Amino acid sequence: MDVFKTHVGEGKALMINEENFYLATRERKPYVVDSGGVKSFYAVCPECDNPIQLIGLLRRQQDSLPHRPYGRHIGHDVPGVAADVLD
């Protein structure tokens, strides 16, 4: 997926890129979680309102595509972002 949003129910989807993510979240909690020096970036899926993780946002994650970041469903709640209702 190549778009994200920041709030459940909100209709405005943004292209996934570093600039849009920073402008929408200011890279603050709960959208950015730092675990032992490794940052994870979270947002909301525009289609189903479930939490997604943004992969390759800073192009440092090894499993990201080399040319563009993307979002993927994560299958668990992200407090303050969204609850997973796909269970």
C-alpha positions as CSV (number, residue, x, y, z in Angstrom):
1,M,0.0,0.0,0.0
2,D,1.3,3.4,-0.8
3,V,-1.0,5.7,1.3
4,F,-1.7,6.2,5.0
5,K,-3.8,8.4,7.3
6,T,-3.3,9.4,10.9
7,H,-6.8,8.9,12.5
8,V,-9.4,6.2,12.3
9,G,-12.4,7.4,10.4
10,E,-10.6,10.3,8.8
11,G,-11.0,10.3,5.0
12,K,-7.7,12.1,4.0
13,A,-5.1,9.7,2.7
14,L,-1.5,10.8,2.2
15,M,1.2,9.3,0.0
16,I,3.7,7.4,2.1
17,N,6.9,9.4,2.1
18,E,9.2,10.9,4.8
19,E,7.9,14.5,4.3
20,N,4.2,13.6,4.5
21,F,4.7,11.4,7.5
22,Y,6.7,14.2,9.3
23,L,4.1,16.8,8.5
24,A,1.2,14.6,9.6
25,T,2.8,13.2,12.8
26,R,5.8,15.4,13.7
27,E,7.5,11.9,14.2
28,R,6.1,11.7,17.7
29,K,4.6,9.0,19.8
30,P,2.3,7.1,19.2
31,Y,3.2,7.1,15.5
32,V,6.9,6.5,16.1
33,V,8.1,3.9,18.6
34,D,11.7,3.5,19.5
35,S,12.7,0.0,20.7
36,G,16.3,-0.3,21.6
37,G,17.5,2.3,19.0
38,V,15.3,0.9,16.2
39,K,12.4,3.1,15.2
40,S,9.1,1.7,14.0
41,F,6.6,4.0,12.2
42,Y,2.8,3.4,12.5
43,A,-0.3,4.9,10.8
44,V,-3.8,3.9,9.8
45,C,-4.9,2.0,6.7
46,P,-7.2,4.4,4.7
47,E,-9.4,1.5,3.6
48,C,-10.1,-0.5,6.7
49,D,-9.0,1.7,9.6
50,N,-6.6,-0.9,11.0
51,P,-3.0,-0.1,12.1
52,I,-0.2,-0.4,9.6
53,Q,3.5,-0.2,9.8
54,L,5.4,2.0,7.4
55,I,8.4,0.1,5.9
56,G,11.3,1.8,4.3
57,L,10.2,5.3,5.4
58,L,13.8,6.3,6.1
59,R,15.2,3.7,3.7
60,R,17.1,2.0,6.5
61,Q,14.9,-1.1,7.0
62,Q,16.3,-4.1,5.3
63,D,13.1,-5.6,4.1
64,S,11.9,-2.5,2.3
65,L,11.9,-2.0,-1.5
66,P,14.9,0.0,-2.6
67,H,12.8,2.7,-4.4
68,R,9.8,3.5,-2.2
69,P,8.3,3.0,1.2
70,Y,5.1,1.1,1.8
71,G,2.6,0.2,4.5
72,R,1.6,-3.2,5.7
73,H,-1.0,-4.5,8.1
74,I,0.5,-5.6,11.4
75,G,-2.2,-7.6,13.1
76,H,-2.0,-6.0,16.5
77,D,-3.2,-2.9,18.2
78,V,-1.1,0.2,18.3
79,P,-2.3,2.2,21.3
80,G,-3.1,5.8,20.3
81,V,-3.1,5.0,16.6
82,A,-5.6,2.3,15.9
83,A,-7.0,-1.0,17.1
84,D,-6.7,-4.1,15.0
85,V,-10.2,-5.3,14.1
86,L,-9.1,-8.0,11.6
87,D,-8.8,-10.7,14.3
